[in-house]
Amino acid sequence: MRRQCPTGPNSWCKFQKAKFAGIKFVDKSPALPNSVVNSIKKTYMDLCDQKLLKKCLHGKTQNCNPSFNNVVWSIVAKETFVELQTLRLGINIAIILFNSGFAGLLSVFQKLGVLTGPELKMFYWSLDNMRIVDSTRHSKPSMKQSRKKRRANKKSKILKFEAKEGTTYKPGEF
């Protein structure tokens, strides 16, 4: 697995440093048990795939589409410490919202014995319907083209600014 590590004298990998220096490497730290290595090796190798890693270059790793994490953090603020029980409750609610929308909460209320009126059902239905309509609208080719054009304009402005001022910030660089 060490073939994925950076090579040379400045590598953080002790094996690669020793290999570069021509010294025999002796690992003194306790290794993971073979059962653990065997169970995680396939996943590790999949994550180390060069095609996958190339997608992470240049800081282009964030997906702005609604995701499960986005749903979780909209319920449980990550800037504020919460107890484990609160976090678990927020995650469970996020799972319901992510998989079934707001209408999924109605069955939870029913199992808890909370009486819900037709107004709440209609409100949740309208929220879910607005989300679907919004998602459909954003996935249209014309909207995608519009977003592409806006990104190109923004990038053009940034490049002009960098040419004038110089690089001031890059993700992951210090």
Backbone as a printed PyTorch tensor [residue, N CA C, xyz], in Angstrom:
tensor([[[  0.8120,  -1.1960,   0.0000],
         [  0.0000,   0.0000,   0.0000],
         [  0.8560,   1.2610,   0.0000]],

        [[  2.1370,   1.1150,   0.2400],
         [  2.9970,   2.3020,   0.3400],
         [  3.3290,   2.9140,  -1.0110]],

        [[  2.9400,   2.2490,  -2.0830],
         [  3.2320,   2.8200,  -3.4030],
         [  2.4200,   4.0850,  -3.6590]],

        [[  1.3780,   4.3100,  -2.8710],
         [  0.5560,   5.5100,  -3.0110],
         [  1.1890,   6.7180,  -2.3200]],

        [[  2.1650,   6.4760,  -1.4430],
         [  2.7930,   7.5640,  -0.6790],
         [  3.7260,   8.3810,  -1.5650]],

        [[  3.9020,   9.6690,  -1.2620],
         [  4.8520,  10.4860,  -2.0130],
         [  6.2810,   9.9920,  -1.7720]],

        [[  7.1080,  10.0910,  -2.7990],
         [  8.4920,   9.6190,  -2.6970],
         [  9.4280,  10.7960,  -2.4640]],

        [[ 10.6660,  10.4660,  -2.0900],
         [ 11.6820,  11.5030,  -1.9260],
         [ 12.0270,  11.7580,  -0.4740]],

        [[ 13.0170,  12.6230,  -0.2430],
         [ 13.4950,  12.8710,   1.1200],
         [ 12.5030,  13.6700,   1.9770]],

        [[ 11.6030,  14.3990,   1.3450],
         [ 10.6530,  15.2270,   2.0920],
         [  9.3010,  14.5550,   2.2950]],

        [[  9.1990,  13.2680,   1.9460],
         [  7.9400,  12.5470,   2.0910],
         [  7.5890,  12.3760,   3.5620]],

        [[  6.3080,  12.3920,   3.8770],
         [  5.8650,  12.1440,   5.2460],
         [  5.8980,  10.6550,   5.5620]],

        [[  6.0400,   9.8200,   4.5160],
         [  6.0620,   8.3650,   4.6790],
         [  7.4710,   7.9180,   5.0670]],

        [[  7.6150,   7.3090,   6.2390],
         [  8.9320,   6.8670,   6.7210],
         [  9.5340,   5.8170,   5.7960]],

        [[  8.7000,   4.9480,   5.2330],
         [  9.1830,   3.9190,   4.3110],
         [  9.8030,   4.5590,   3.0670]],

        [[  9.1060,   5.5510,   2.4870],
         [  9.6100,   6.2040,   1.2760],
         [ 10.8740,   7.0150,   1.5660]],

        [[ 10.9560,   7.6360,   2.7490],
         [ 12.1760,   8.3630,   3.1320],
         [ 13.3570,   7.4090,   3.2180]],

        [[ 13.1540,   6.2660,   3.8790],
         [ 14.2260,   5.2810,   4.0290],
         [ 14.6280,   4.7160,   2.6730]],

        [[ 13.6570,   4.4520,   1.8280],
         [ 13.9320,   3.9230,   0.4830],
         [ 14.7710,   4.9210,  -0.3120]],

        [[ 14.4450,   6.2040,  -0.2080],
         [ 15.1930,   7.2350,  -0.9220],
         [ 16.6290,   7.3230,  -0.4050]],

        [[ 16.7940,   7.1810,   0.9210],
         [ 18.1230,   7.2730,   1.5350],
         [ 18.9250,   5.9840,   1.3790]],

        [[ 18.2820,   4.9210,   0.8760],
         [ 18.9790,   3.6460,   0.7090],
         [ 19.1480,   2.8820,   2.0110]],

        [[ 18.3180,   3.1910,   2.9930],
         [ 18.3760,   2.5440,   4.3010],
         [ 17.2570,   1.5110,   4.3800]],

        [[ 17.5400,   0.3910,   5.0640],
         [ 16.5090,  -0.6170,   5.2460],
         [ 15.4980,  -0.0910,   6.2630]],

        [[ 14.2290,  -0.1180,   5.8950],
         [ 13.1730,   0.4010,   6.7590],
         [ 12.7200,  -0.6770,   7.7320]],

        [[ 12.6970,  -0.3210,   9.0080],
         [ 12.1890,  -1.2180,  10.0410],
         [ 11.0220,  -0.5100,  10.7170]],

        [[  9.8510,  -1.0920,  10.5830],
         [  8.6510,  -0.4920,  11.1630],
         [  8.5250,  -0.9270,  12.6120]],

        [[  8.5900,   0.0440,  13.5220],
         [  8.5280,  -0.2550,  14.9490],
         [  7.1250,  -0.0540,  15.5200]],

        [[  6.2450,   0.5370,  14.7370],
         [  4.8940,   0.7680,  15.2470],
         [  4.0490,  -0.4910,  15.0630]],

        [[  3.0860,  -0.7060,  15.9540],
         [  2.2520,  -1.9010,  15.8170],
         [  1.3750,  -1.7890,  14.5730]],

        [[  1.3600,  -2.8420,  13.7890],
         [  0.5720,  -2.8460,  12.5580],
         [ -0.8840,  -3.1750,  12.8690]],

        [[ -1.7270,  -2.8900,  11.9050],
         [ -3.1240,  -3.2860,  12.0430],
         [ -3.2140,  -4.8040,  11.9470]],

        [[ -4.1350,  -5.4050,  12.6400],
         [ -4.3120,  -6.8550,  12.5110],
         [ -4.6880,  -7.2180,  11.0720]],

        [[ -4.2700,  -8.4000,  10.6390],
         [ -4.5390,  -8.8350,   9.2630],
         [ -6.0290,  -8.8340,   8.9450]],

        [[ -6.8580,  -9.1820,   9.9090],
         [ -8.3030,  -9.1970,   9.6560],
         [ -8.8070,  -7.7930,   9.3050]],

        [[ -8.2690,  -6.7690,   9.9690],
         [ -8.6600,  -5.3860,   9.6820],
         [ -8.1350,  -4.9740,   8.3110]],

        [[ -6.8650,  -5.2790,   8.0440],
         [ -6.2640,  -4.9330,   6.7490],
         [ -7.0540,  -5.5770,   5.6200]],

        [[ -7.3830,  -6.8520,   5.7680],
         [ -8.1240,  -7.5540,   4.7170],
         [ -9.5100,  -6.9610,   4.5030]],

        [[-10.1440,  -6.4840,   5.5590],
         [-11.4950,  -5.9400,   5.3950],
         [-11.4990,  -4.5290,   4.8020]],

        [[-10.4440,  -3.7430,   5.0150],
         [-10.4440,  -2.3620,   4.5050],
         [ -9.6170,  -2.1770,   3.2400]],

        [[ -8.8350,  -3.1910,   2.8590],
         [ -7.9000,  -3.0230,   1.7460],
         [ -8.6050,  -2.6730,   0.4360]],

        [[ -9.7030,  -3.3610,   0.0920],
         [-10.3910,  -3.0870,  -1.1710],
         [-10.9060,  -1.6450,  -1.2030]],

        [[-11.5320,  -1.2110,  -0.1110],
         [-12.0380,   0.1640,  -0.0480],
         [-10.8940,   1.1620,  -0.1420]],

        [[ -9.8000,   0.8820,   0.5630],
         [ -8.6320,   1.7640,   0.5290],
         [ -8.0900,   1.8740,  -0.8960]],

        [[ -7.9480,   0.7330,  -1.5620],
         [ -7.4020,   0.7510,  -2.9230],
         [ -8.3570,   1.4740,  -3.8820]],

        [[ -9.6670,   1.2990,  -3.6870],
         [-10.6340,   2.0220,  -4.5200],
         [-10.5020,   3.5320,  -4.3250]],

        [[-10.3170,   3.9530,  -3.0730],
         [-10.1760,   5.3850,  -2.7840],
         [ -8.8550,   5.9480,  -3.2970]],

        [[ -7.8490,   5.0920,  -3.4720],
         [ -6.5410,   5.5260,  -3.9630],
         [ -6.4480,   5.4910,  -5.4860]],

        [[ -7.5300,   5.1400,  -6.1520],
         [ -7.5390,   5.0640,  -7.6100],
         [ -7.1760,   6.4290,  -8.2040]],

        [[ -6.2360,   6.4250,  -9.1300],
         [ -5.7420,   7.6860,  -9.6990],
         [ -6.8390,   8.4720, -10.4200]],

        [[ -7.7660,   7.7620, -11.0780],
         [ -8.8580,   8.4600, -11.7670],
         [ -9.7280,   9.2160, -10.7590]],

        [[ -9.9960,   8.5780,  -9.6340],
         [-10.7990,   9.2210,  -8.5940],
         [-10.0520,  10.4020,  -7.9830]],

        [[ -8.7660,  10.2220,  -7.7180],
         [ -7.9770,  11.2840,  -7.0900],
         [ -7.8080,  12.4890,  -8.0100]],

        [[ -7.7630,  12.2550,  -9.3290],
         [ -7.6260,  13.3760, -10.2640],
         [ -8.8290,  14.3050, -10.1950]],

        [[ -9.9930,  13.7580,  -9.8360],
         [-11.1940,  14.5870,  -9.7170],
         [-11.0870,  15.5570,  -8.5450]],

        [[-10.2010,  15.2590,  -7.5950],
         [-10.0640,  16.0940,  -6.3950],
         [ -9.0180,  17.1890,  -6.5630]],

        [[ -8.3430,  17.2370,  -7.6960],
         [ -7.3110,  18.2480,  -7.9170],
         [ -7.9190,  19.6390,  -8.0420]],

        [[ -7.1350,  20.6240,  -7.7540],
         [ -7.4830,  22.0430,  -7.9330],
         [ -8.6370,  22.4790,  -7.0440]],

        [[ -8.8850,  21.7670,  -5.9610],
         [ -9.9120,  22.1860,  -5.0150],
         [-11.3260,  22.0560,  -5.5270]],

        [[-11.5330,  21.3390,  -6.6350],
         [-12.8800,  21.2110,  -7.1980],
         [-13.5560,  19.9630,  -6.6400]],

        [[-13.6560,  19.8960,  -5.3280],
         [-14.1800,  18.6900,  -4.6950],
         [-15.5420,  18.8960,  -4.0650]],

        [[-16.0450,  20.1050,  -4.0470],
         [-17.3140,  20.3320,  -3.3680],
         [-18.4630,  20.2930,  -4.3540]],

        [[-19.5160,  19.6410,  -3.9360],
         [-20.7200,  19.5430,  -4.7360],
         [-21.7690,  20.4400,  -4.0920]],

        [[-22.2340,  21.4280,  -4.8150],
         [-23.1840,  22.3740,  -4.2260],
         [-24.6170,  21.8650,  -4.2890]],

        [[-24.8370,  20.6970,  -4.9040],
         [-26.1850,  20.1480,  -4.9400],
         [-26.6310,  19.7520,  -3.5400]],

        [[-27.9400,  19.7630,  -3.2960],
         [-28.4100,  19.3420,  -1.9800],
         [-27.9490,  17.9170,  -1.6930]],

        [[-27.3940,  17.7150,  -0.5550],
         [-26.8970,  16.3970,  -0.1840],
         [-27.3830,  16.0640,   1.2130]],

        [[-27.1180,  14.8340,   1.6170],
         [-27.5340,  14.4130,   2.9500],
         [-26.8860,  15.2860,   4.0180]],

        [[-25.5770,  15.5670,   3.8660],
         [-24.8980,  16.4130,   4.8550],
         [-25.5520,  17.7850,   4.9460]],

        [[-25.9450,  18.3260,   3.8070],
         [-26.6050,  19.6270,   3.7890],
         [-27.9010,  19.5770,   4.5960]],

        [[-28.6410,  18.4770,   4.4480],
         [-29.8890,  18.3240,   5.1990],
         [-29.5920,  18.2260,   6.6920]],

        [[-28.5660,  17.4330,   7.0490],
         [-28.2050,  17.2850,   8.4670],
         [-27.8460,  18.6370,   9.0600]],

        [[-26.9560,  19.3800,   8.3790],
         [-26.4730,  20.6380,   8.9620],
         [-27.5170,  21.7410,   8.9040]],

        [[-28.5670,  21.5640,   8.1220],
         [-29.6580,  22.5440,   8.1690],
         [-30.5460,  22.3080,   9.3920]],

        [[-30.4720,  21.0980,   9.9530],
         [-31.2530,  20.7720,  11.1530],
         [-30.4190,  20.9800,  12.4070]],

        [[-29.1870,  20.4840,  12.3900],
         [-28.2880,  20.5790,  13.5460],
         [-27.1180,  21.4650,  13.1350]],

        [[-27.0390,  22.6570,  13.6730],
         [-25.9790,  23.5950,  13.2950],
         [-24.6160,  23.0420,  13.6890]],

        [[-23.6660,  23.0460,  12.7510],
         [-22.3450,  22.5070,  13.0740],
         [-21.4520,  23.5290,  13.7650]],

        [[-21.8890,  24.7700,  13.8590],
         [-21.1020,  25.7880,  14.5500],
         [-21.3110,  25.7300,  16.0590]],

        [[-22.3600,  25.0460,  16.4910],
         [-22.7220,  24.9850,  17.9000],
         [-22.5830,  23.5520,  18.3970]],

        [[-21.9960,  23.3800,  19.5710],
         [-21.8780,  22.0460,  20.1490],
         [-23.2560,  21.5420,  20.5600]],

        [[-23.5440,  20.2990,  20.2180],
         [-24.7830,  19.6570,  20.6630],
         [-24.4360,  18.3080,  21.2670]],

        [[-25.2710,  17.8400,  22.1520],
         [-25.0520,  16.5400,  22.7700],
         [-25.3280,  15.4440,  21.7480]],

        [[-24.8040,  14.2640,  22.0280],
         [-24.9350,  13.1320,  21.1150],
         [-26.3980,  12.8090,  20.8350]],

        [[-27.2400,  12.8750,  21.8380],
         [-28.6590,  12.5640,  21.6610],
         [-29.3130,  13.5430,  20.6820]],

        [[-28.9710,  14.8200,  20.7830],
         [-29.5080,  15.8320,  19.8740],
         [-29.0160,  15.5860,  18.4580]],

        [[-27.7300,  15.2490,  18.3300],
         [-27.1660,  14.9670,  17.0130],
         [-27.8510,  13.7610,  16.3810]],

        [[-28.0480,  12.7080,  17.1610],
         [-28.7190,  11.5040,  16.6380],
         [-30.1420,  11.8190,  16.1890]],

        [[-30.8550,  12.5970,  16.9840],
         [-32.2160,  12.9760,  16.6130],
         [-32.2040,  13.7750,  15.3070]],

        [[-31.2810,  14.7260,  15.1990],
         [-31.1690,  15.5190,  13.9750],
         [-30.8460,  14.6660,  12.7650]],

        [[-29.9680,  13.6890,  12.9430],
         [-29.6030,  12.8030,  11.8300],
         [-30.7930,  11.9370,  11.4360]],

        [[-31.5320,  11.4330,  12.4170],
         [-32.7110,  10.6200,  12.1020],
         [-33.7650,  11.4320,  11.3570]],

        [[-33.9740,  12.6730,  11.7750],
         [-34.9160,  13.5400,  11.0580],
         [-34.3990,  13.8050,   9.6450]],

        [[-33.0890,  14.0300,   9.5160],
         [-32.4990,  14.2790,   8.1970],
         [-32.6770,  13.0710,   7.2830]],

        [[-32.5470,  11.8700,   7.8240],
         [-32.7460,  10.6570,   7.0180],
         [-34.1700,  10.6220,   6.4730]],

        [[-35.1320,  10.9210,   7.3380],
         [-36.5360,  10.9270,   6.9010],
         [-36.7510,  11.9840,   5.8260]],

        [[-36.2530,  13.2040,   6.0620],
         [-36.4320,  14.2850,   5.0860],
         [-35.7410,  13.9670,   3.7680]],

        [[-34.5370,  13.4060,   3.8430],
         [-33.7670,  13.1200,   2.6310],
         [-34.4430,  12.0310,   1.8020]],

        [[-34.9740,  11.0090,   2.4760],
         [-35.5630,   9.8790,   1.7560],
         [-37.0220,  10.0970,   1.3740]],

        [[-37.8050,  10.7330,   2.2510],
         [-39.2500,  10.8160,   2.0280],
         [-39.7920,  12.2320,   1.9830]],

        [[-38.9590,  13.2180,   2.2160],
         [-39.4420,  14.5880,   2.2530],
         [-40.1890,  14.8610,   3.5470]],

        [[-40.8250,  16.0260,   3.6040],
         [-41.5490,  16.4110,   4.8170],
         [-42.7300,  15.4840,   5.0930]],

        [[-43.3130,  14.9100,   4.0440],
         [-44.4450,  14.0000,   4.2360],
         [-44.0360,  12.7850,   5.0650]],

        [[-42.7580,  12.4260,   5.0520],
         [-42.2750,  11.3070,   5.8570],
         [-42.3940,  11.5630,   7.3460]],

        [[-42.4060,  12.8250,   7.7390],
         [-42.5540,  13.1540,   9.1620],
         [-43.9570,  12.8450,   9.6760]],

        [[-44.9330,  12.8180,   8.7680],
         [-46.3100,  12.5580,   9.1960],
         [-46.4490,  11.1810,   9.8330]],

        [[-45.7760,  10.1760,   9.2730],
         [-45.8590,   8.8290,   9.8590],
         [-45.1690,   8.7880,  11.2200]],

        [[-44.1060,   9.5820,  11.3910],
         [-43.4350,   9.6540,  12.6960],
         [-44.3880,  10.2630,  13.7200]],

        [[-45.0520,  11.3540,  13.3420],
         [-46.0150,  11.9790,  14.2460],
         [-47.1230,  10.9920,  14.6240]],

        [[-47.5790,  10.2290,  13.6290],
         [-48.6540,   9.2650,  13.8680],
         [-48.2090,   8.2000,  14.8750]],

        [[-46.9720,   7.6800,  14.7150],
         [-46.4670,   6.6530,  15.6290],
         [-46.2280,   7.2080,  17.0250]],

        [[-45.9520,   8.5050,  17.1140],
         [-45.7640,   9.1310,  18.4220],
         [-47.0930,   9.5130,  19.0720]],

        [[-48.1770,   9.3600,  18.3240],
         [-49.4880,   9.7020,  18.8620],
         [-49.8270,  11.1700,  18.7500]],

        [[-49.0900,  11.9000,  17.9230],
         [-49.3570,  13.3260,  17.7220],
         [-50.4320,  13.4620,  16.6510]],

        [[-51.5030,  14.1310,  16.9900],
         [-52.5820,  14.3330,  16.0280],
         [-52.2020,  15.4730,  15.0850]],

        [[-52.3250,  15.2080,  13.8010],
         [-52.0130,  16.2340,  12.7990],
         [-53.2790,  16.5390,  12.0160]],

        [[-53.4400,  17.7820,  11.7080],
         [-54.6160,  18.1940,  10.9510],
         [-54.3380,  18.2120,   9.4610]],

        [[-55.3690,  18.4360,   8.6770],
         [-55.2000,  18.4760,   7.2200],
         [-54.3210,  19.6500,   6.7680]],

        [[-54.2740,  20.7220,   7.5750],
         [-53.4520,  21.8750,   7.2050],
         [-51.9740,  21.5040,   7.1800]],

        [[-51.5320,  20.7310,   8.1850],
         [-50.1310,  20.3200,   8.2330],
         [-49.7990,  19.4080,   7.0580]],

        [[-50.7110,  18.4850,   6.7510],
         [-50.4920,  17.5770,   5.6120],
         [-50.3570,  18.3710,   4.3130]],

        [[-51.2440,  19.3510,   4.1240],
         [-51.1870,  20.1750,   2.9090],
         [-49.9090,  21.0120,   2.8830]],

        [[-49.5110,  21.5400,   4.0400],
         [-48.2920,  22.3450,   4.1090],
         [-47.0730,  21.4990,   3.7550]],

        [[-46.9620,  20.3050,   4.3450],
         [-45.8330,  19.4160,   4.0350],
         [-45.8600,  18.9970,   2.5700]],

        [[-47.0470,  18.7290,   2.0430],
         [-47.1600,  18.3530,   0.6380],
         [-46.6810,  19.5040,  -0.2480]],

        [[-47.0690,  20.7360,   0.1110],
         [-46.6540,  21.8840,  -0.7080],
         [-45.1400,  22.1070,  -0.6180]],

        [[-44.5430,  21.8970,   0.5700],
         [-43.0840,  22.0230,   0.6910],
         [-42.3680,  21.0010,  -0.1920]],

        [[-42.8420,  19.7480,  -0.1510],
         [-42.2330,  18.7030,  -0.9760],
         [-42.4280,  18.9980,  -2.4560]],

        [[-43.6160,  19.4780,  -2.8110],
         [-43.9040,  19.7920,  -4.2040],
         [-43.0210,  20.9350,  -4.6980]],

        [[-42.8350,  21.9790,  -3.8590],
         [-41.9580,  23.1010,  -4.2420],
         [-40.5220,  22.6210,  -4.4490]],

        [[-40.0700,  21.7020,  -3.5880],
         [-38.7130,  21.1640,  -3.7030],
         [-38.5470,  20.4110,  -5.0250]],

        [[-39.5510,  19.6220,  -5.4020],
         [-39.4890,  18.8550,  -6.6460],
         [-39.5250,  19.7860,  -7.8520]],

        [[-40.4060,  20.7790,  -7.8210],
         [-40.5000,  21.7440,  -8.9290],
         [-39.1860,  22.5040,  -9.0760]],

        [[-38.6240,  22.9370,  -7.9530],
         [-37.3570,  23.6650,  -7.9690],
         [-36.2340,  22.7940,  -8.5290]],

        [[-36.2030,  21.5360,  -8.1100],
         [-35.1800,  20.6080,  -8.5940],
         [-35.3240,  20.3800, -10.0950]],

        [[-36.5570,  20.2190, -10.5630],
         [-36.8090,  20.0230, -11.9940],
         [-36.3770,  21.2520, -12.7850]],

        [[-36.6990,  22.4280, -12.2600],
         [-36.3320,  23.6760, -12.9450],
         [-34.8120,  23.8190, -13.0410]],

        [[-34.1140,  23.4990, -11.9640],
         [-32.6590,  23.6390, -11.9510],
         [-31.9570,  22.6160, -12.8370]],

        [[-32.6320,  21.5150, -13.1510],
         [-31.9870,  20.4910, -13.9660],
         [-32.2360,  20.6710, -15.4620]],

        [[-32.9870,  21.6870, -15.8420],
         [-33.2450,  21.9400, -17.2610],
         [-31.9600,  22.3920, -17.9500]],

        [[-31.7830,  22.0000, -19.2210],
         [-30.5690,  22.3950, -19.9550],
         [-30.3540,  23.9030, -20.0080]],

        [[-31.4350,  24.6830, -20.1160],
         [-31.2780,  26.1410, -20.1850],
         [-30.7100,  26.6900, -18.8780]],

        [[-31.1460,  26.1340, -17.7500],
         [-30.6190,  26.5700, -16.4490],
         [-29.1620,  26.1530, -16.2930]],

        [[-28.8450,  24.9440, -16.7570],
         [-27.4630,  24.4740, -16.6690],
         [-26.5540,  25.3740, -17.5050]],

        [[-27.0310,  25.7460, -18.7020],
         [-26.2560,  26.6230, -19.5760],
         [-26.0770,  27.9910, -18.9270]],

        [[-27.1270,  28.4870, -18.2980],
         [-27.0580,  29.7800, -17.6170],
         [-26.0370,  29.7420, -16.4770]],

        [[-26.0380,  28.6600, -15.6910],
         [-25.0650,  28.5280, -14.5990],
         [-23.6490,  28.4400, -15.1570]],

        [[-23.5080,  27.7170, -16.2600],
         [-22.1900,  27.5730, -16.8900],
         [-21.6680,  28.9400, -17.3450]],

        [[-22.5590,  29.7360, -17.9290],
         [-22.1840,  31.0680, -18.4040],
         [-21.7900,  31.9730, -17.2370]],

        [[-22.5730,  31.9160, -16.1390],
         [-22.2490,  32.7220, -14.9570],
         [-20.8970,  32.3250, -14.3720]],

        [[-20.6250,  31.0070, -14.3150],
         [-19.3300,  30.5530, -13.7940],
         [-18.1900,  31.0260, -14.6820]],

        [[-18.4000,  30.9760, -16.0060],
         [-17.3610,  31.4280, -16.9330],
         [-17.0970,  32.9200, -16.7510]],

        [[-18.1580,  33.7140, -16.5950],
         [-17.9910,  35.1560, -16.3660],
         [-17.2540,  35.4230, -15.0630]],

        [[-17.6240,  34.6870, -14.0260],
         [-16.9730,  34.8560, -12.7260],
         [-15.4950,  34.4800, -12.8150]],

        [[-15.2090,  33.3720, -13.5070],
         [-13.8190,  32.9390, -13.6540],
         [-13.0200,  33.9680, -14.4460]],

        [[-13.6340,  34.5310, -15.4800],
         [-12.9690,  35.5580, -16.2780],
         [-12.6160,  36.7710, -15.4200]],

        [[-13.5510,  37.1960, -14.5610],
         [-13.2870,  38.3290, -13.6720],
         [-12.1610,  38.0100, -12.6980]],

        [[-12.1600,  36.7850, -12.1670],
         [-11.1160,  36.3800, -11.2190],
         [ -9.7570,  36.3570, -11.9040]],

        [[ -9.7050,  35.8240, -13.1320],
         [ -8.4330,  35.7770, -13.8610],
         [ -7.9120,  37.1830, -14.1490]],

        [[ -8.8130,  38.0960, -14.5170],
         [ -8.4030,  39.4840, -14.7520],
         [ -7.8760,  40.1100, -13.4660]],

        [[ -8.5650,  39.8440, -12.3550],
         [ -8.1440,  40.3720, -11.0640],
         [ -6.7860,  39.7970, -10.6730]],

        [[ -6.5950,  38.4630, -10.8800],
         [ -5.3150,  37.8370, -10.5410],
         [ -4.1850,  38.3860, -11.4020]],

        [[ -4.4770,  38.6600, -12.6770],
         [ -3.4520,  39.2260, -13.5490],
         [ -3.0440,  40.6150, -13.0580]],

        [[ -4.0190,  41.3480, -12.5350],
         [ -3.7550,  42.7020, -12.0580],
         [ -3.1140,  42.6940, -10.6650]],

        [[ -3.6770,  41.9090,  -9.7350],
         [ -3.2630,  41.9330,  -8.3320],
         [ -2.3160,  40.8010,  -7.9390]],

        [[ -2.3400,  39.6950,  -8.6750],
         [ -1.5870,  38.5120,  -8.2700],
         [ -2.4860,  37.5790,  -7.4670]],

        [[ -2.0450,  36.3420,  -7.3040],
         [ -2.8340,  35.3530,  -6.5760],
         [ -2.8990,  35.7300,  -5.1070]],

        [[ -4.1130,  35.7840,  -4.5640],
         [ -4.2730,  36.1210,  -3.1520],
         [ -4.7440,  34.9320,  -2.3290]],

        [[ -5.4190,  33.9600,  -2.9690],
         [ -5.9220,  32.8060,  -2.2280],
         [ -6.1140,  31.6400,  -3.1800]],

        [[ -5.7270,  30.4490,  -2.7230],
         [ -6.0270,  29.2150,  -3.4380],
         [ -6.4070,  28.1690,  -2.4060]],

        [[ -7.4380,  27.3710,  -2.6770],
         [ -7.8590,  26.3830,  -1.6890],
         [ -6.7630,  25.3710,  -1.4050]],

        [[ -6.5190,  25.1120,  -0.1330],
         [ -5.5350,  24.1080,   0.2670],
         [ -4.1040,  24.5940,   0.2570]],

        [[ -3.8760,  25.8490,  -0.0880],
         [ -2.5070,  26.3690,  -0.1310],
         [ -2.3180,  27.3960,   0.9810]],

        [[ -1.0950,  27.4980,   1.4460],
         [ -0.7950,  28.4310,   2.5320],
         [  0.2570,  29.4240,   2.0930]]])
